[in-house]
């Protein structure tokens, strides 16, 4: 998903849910690294802070929800817009392999 498409997905999400972004955090990928370093760091950070992370589906957003409420989170393509209200945040990236990952948390 390129930046333009990611922005469109985020715009739709924000419009449908009427949510606001409370915080942003960027997990930097090492230069010339073709691994999943940034997404791994983001996932570990979220788990340490009481969240579960959805399944990865190519470069689609990854949903985040409180671990005490949701044990399993589907990949983005299987989450119905009627369920978006349960999402606490999203992980976004141009490419989860070797690129930066942005964490957005919502109200």
JOZI-V700593 format. One line per field, one symbol per residue. ss: DSSP state (2 for helix, 1 for strand, 0 for the rest). burial: # if it has 9 or more other ideal C-beta (glycine too) atoms within 8 Angstrom, else .. A space follows every 10 residues. Layout:
ss = ???
burial = ???
This chain:
ss = 0022222222 2222222000 1111111000 0000002222 2222222200 1110000000 0111110000 0000022200 2222220011 1100000000 1111110
burial = .....#..## ..##..#... #.....#.#. ......###. ###.###... ####.....# #######..# ..####..#. ...#..#### ####.#..## ######.
